Amino acid sequence: MVRFFLAGIMQGSHEGPLLHDQTYRAEIEQLLRAEFPDVEIYDPFANHQESIGYDEDLGREVFFSHNRLCAEVEVVIAFVPEASMGTAVEMWEAYRHGRTVITVSPLLHNWCVRFLSHAVYATIEEFQAALISGEVSALLERRGVSMSRSHDCHSPSKNPIHDRTENHEDRLS
């Protein structure tokens, strides 16, 4: 079974013990399940909704275990509407261990987004269109991740912003 890790902004740049809206997680999970019903999706927030209040030891344990998990799953989906240090670390761990990183972010010039992502979609709607068109499935197949889809669809798009080569020879336009 293919395993996805749903990375994404939680605290972001908040100085206090605040979280960003986490409703994107259910939306992305629903989109993934509609296209790939047989995948396992790990959402770190689902099991740790009170993590902002964890003590030092538990916080450290959860942080490092999530980073290890990003190195083990087949695919990391990263939602980065603004800079997120935790998500950047998760993306790095996945990338350096040869996992596929798909990022939903308008930060197309951010180096973490550009260089650690195999595909970048500026919005959830773009990501949804790429799922439906088969673009995401084709990317995963090219990267050796065998997916079964919920239905047949059109051929994938060839947008160079979305399909990042392993050597990163393509550039954002």
Order of alpha helices (4+ residues) and beta strands (2+ residues): beta-alpha-beta-alpha-alpha-beta-alpha-beta-alpha-beta-alpha-alpha
